[in-house]
Amino acid sequence: MTAVDPTPSAPRKRLRPDQVDLSVSLGPLTLANPIVTASGCFGNGREIHRFFDVATLGAVVVKSITVEPREGLPAPRMAETANGMLNAIGLQNPGIDAWLATELPWLNRHGIPIIVSIAGKTAAEYRFLAERLRDQPGILAIEANISCPNVEDRDIVFACREESTRDAISQVTRVSSVPVFAKLTPDVTDIVAIAETAAAAGAVGVSMINTLLGMAIDVETRRPKVAAVTGGLSGPAIKPVAVRAIHQVHQALPELPIIGMGGVRTIEDVVELILAGASAVAVGTATFGNPVVTRELVDALPRWCAERDISSVAELLGAVQL
Ligand SMILES: Cc1cc2nc3c(=O)[nH]c(=O)nc-3n(C[C@H](O)[C@H](O)[C@H](O)COP(=O)(O)O)c2cc1C
């Protein structure tokens, strides 16, 4: 006798994309969906708001803001590389006072979930910026971009050393009225140790990875392709480094929320970073080629999940099978 399926003709219930729960939590923060913009690749969203409603993203991480306005580095500031790009922009931004006066009101008027990236030359500058942001309306979190040279320590990037990571992050967490994320550089031997240090200094999570330091030379002119000689490498070429770094930190510190970024372009890239351990995924370089890529990813994610009967994006978090 052969076994009979009791419901042979019952159609399999398929999840619809609108039934997928896209919300993600990062410690005390909840985002409506995990797709956010990577600092420096979206400005404050003003230009791109012409193409779609930027408030539909999980959050906008704004271009890093400094104490004083900065004009940035001399041109050329960008160069294409195989599957990526080098940039040496030099944190061009209007400075905290102008940003608070003009950009923050614009972001709030449009209901955009805001994560403010700050960058300093000294630990005291990080503190000053966090103080200026204290109790300002509409700010979900601060992302302290500590992938910057520390002028008080031979210009060594803050996030390359545990001590200066602790100094900068604790200055911010001491005064901030919102959760703080530490943005880490992959240019270190042990990124887990830096993430642990940032968490011990009060960061609720980490953002990773910033660009990798690179260099490219024009062989005809024999000159570096960016005027600053070296620049930050981003784009698809760095994605495996991002996946590895996120995986390492998530395995060591599973409770530490991670905003992951590095080379994300497609929905598969988004899912790959979440499987490695990122709760939210930021998109940077891909926006230059396709200004609406973040919006497309917000639409694609529930479809991707529904096709696989995954009812909540949170189910994918750190779910790599080892
Ligand atoms: C042109 C450009 C400017 C950037 N500016 C900043 C910045 O101001 N602050 C920051 O934390 N990261 C900055 N980044 C790094 C990105 O936020 C991101 O960490 C990195 O590019 C990796 O992501 P991607 O490959 O998707 O671009 C910048 C990257 C690029 C390409």
The ligand as a Tripos MOL2 file, in Angstrom:
@<TRIPOS>MOLECULE
LIG
   31    33     1     0     0
SMALL
NO_CHARGES

@<TRIPOS>ATOM
      1 C1         33.0730   59.2510   -2.2830 C.3       1 LIG1
      2 C2         33.0130   58.6290   -0.9280 C.ar      1 LIG1
      3 C3         32.9280   59.4430    0.1990 C.ar      1 LIG1
      4 C4         32.8610   58.8700    1.4760 C.ar      1 LIG1
      5 N1         32.7430   59.6830    2.5630 N.ar      1 LIG1
      6 C5         32.6030   59.1370    3.8060 C.ar      1 LIG1
      7 C6         32.3830   59.9490    4.9470 C.ar      1 LIG1
      8 O1         32.2570   61.1740    4.8610 O.2       1 LIG1
      9 N2         32.2790   59.3350    6.1460 N.ar      1 LIG1
     10 C7         32.3590   57.9740    6.3070 C.ar      1 LIG1
     11 O2         32.2380   57.4720    7.4340 O.2       1 LIG1
     12 N3         32.5400   57.1730    5.2290 N.ar      1 LIG1
     13 C8         32.6710   57.7170    4.0000 C.ar      1 LIG1
     14 N4         32.8270   56.8960    2.9100 N.ar      1 LIG1
     15 C9         32.8670   55.4290    3.0920 C.3       1 LIG1
     16 C10        31.4920   54.8040    2.8440 C.3       1 LIG1
     17 O3         30.5290   55.2880    3.7760 O.3       1 LIG1
     18 C11        31.5560   53.2580    2.9450 C.3       1 LIG1
     19 O4         31.9540   52.8870    4.2480 O.3       1 LIG1
     20 C12        32.5430   52.6340    1.9540 C.3       1 LIG1
     21 O5         32.5770   53.3520    0.7420 O.3       1 LIG1
     22 C13        32.1920   51.1700    1.6470 C.3       1 LIG1
     23 O6         30.9040   51.0460    1.0810 O.3       1 LIG1
     24 P1         30.6260   51.0020   -0.5210 P.3       1 LIG1
     25 O7         31.5720   50.0060   -1.0980 O.co2     1 LIG1
     26 O8         29.1790   50.6390   -0.6410 O.co2     1 LIG1
     27 O9         30.8960   52.3740   -1.0360 O.co2     1 LIG1
     28 C14        32.8960   57.4490    1.6210 C.ar      1 LIG1
     29 C15        33.0000   56.6420    0.4820 C.ar      1 LIG1
     30 C16        33.0460   57.2030   -0.7850 C.ar      1 LIG1
     31 C17        33.1350   56.3030   -1.9840 C.3       1 LIG1
@<TRIPOS>BOND
     1     1     2 1
     2     2     3 ar
     3     2    30 ar
     4     3     4 ar
     5     4     5 ar
     6     4    28 ar
     7     5     6 ar
     8     6     7 ar
     9     6    13 1
    10     7     8 2
    11     7     9 ar
    12     9    10 ar
    13    10    11 2
    14    10    12 ar
    15    12    13 ar
    16    13    14 ar
    17    14    15 1
    18    14    28 ar
    19    15    16 1
    20    16    17 1
    21    16    18 1
    22    18    19 1
    23    18    20 1
    24    20    21 1
    25    20    22 1
    26    22    23 1
    27    23    24 1
    28    24    25 2
    29    24    26 1
    30    24    27 1
    31    28    29 ar
    32    29    30 ar
    33    30    31 1
@<TRIPOS>SUBSTRUCTURE
     1 LIG1         1 GROUP 0 **** ****
